């Protein structure tokens, strides 16, 4: 969901200078008796506070016959609570100078408010309200059913290449619940009854499945008192929290899928199974993808777009996933009049180069600088720090990764990039999706 209330002055004040982020990010963390994990980060650079809650539930936790529940709840949680009127959640944050947002992935659901620091207690109360008193009733469910259907139309059905990720994941995963995207199926949401929604809420929206982060211009002792006041009395969840146990088999040999849509130019997507997020090889592969497609001087851009003019756009990126295997994706959109398989040959040629040819010292140093810059930027705002703290605990139970993760990138050598390219970027470990105009479909 991308319902954002903007406060430009607040967003501007939230930015912290990069030099400040070169220092260690200090934090304290503890658990409440009900299992809620709390992380506090004190920073008085600007008079703002970010209050966020990450629930360890995403689309992979859903029943295959009820896909879309995690994303649906992201919407439903803004309906109101027993003490916040329907439709008032956004208004209350806006009226107090705040910004809020939420998003859902395959692995977690994340909510946050960034507020003037004198409104910290309000944000804490509001997040506690929806953790324990969310308004889940027929009116809210029916309202959000319509909203989610409309979002699917706008973001998937009526957008060029809107089904691209769905097609990739459906074919890249055959056993694991990464098979479907968080948007899920509107059909399943329509079929679900009130009891199913309540069961999902009581299973996943519980303190022992959540991380609460309060970051910014706070007084920790006062913040702890408010947390105890609003969260201490919330009962611990008693239901077992479902976690996927399915093991995705190796691809085994090159797999090809065709998809025809209302697009003008053909696209080619190449997806490889890779280790899950946080593994050493995943860091190396992330750097390798930056080498291929990050910026105007990247290999894909210079060779396939600028020199050969076979593509109007190219890219390569890791898709961060908590479970094994993760996914590394490369894509190209063919230029007008270019055979898409000819463009693929150029993509394959660049992939083969990183598999077989050493990376020069100058190019590798530039890549290291890009990675370090991106890492610093990810912690350049209070909101970014808060999300990184929550993610590091939820996925790895290692909150201090916010300070040590850069060293994992710095540990990667040029030889490591060649090694992981040889190991993972091979034809027996990849899916190719040809995303083509409907006019090319054989009748």
Secondary structure by P-SEA (a helix, b strand, c coil): cccccccaaaaaaaccccccccccccbbbbbcccbbbbbbbbbccccbbbbbbbbccccccccccccaaaaaaaaaaacccccccccaaaaaaaaacccccccccccbbbbbbbccccaaaaaaaaaaaaaccccccaaaaaaaaaaaaaaaaaacccccccaaaaaaaaaacccccccccccccaaaaaaccaaaaaaaaacccccccbbbbbbcccaaaaaaaaaaaccccccccccbbbbbcccccccccbbbbbbbccccbbbbbbbbbbcccccaaaaaaaaaaaaaccccccccccccccccccccccccccccccccbbbbbbbbbbcccccaaaaaaaaaaaaaaaacccccaaaaaaaaaaaaaaaaaaaccaaaaaaaaaaaaaccccccccccaaaaaaaccaaaaaaaaacccccccbbbbbccccccccc
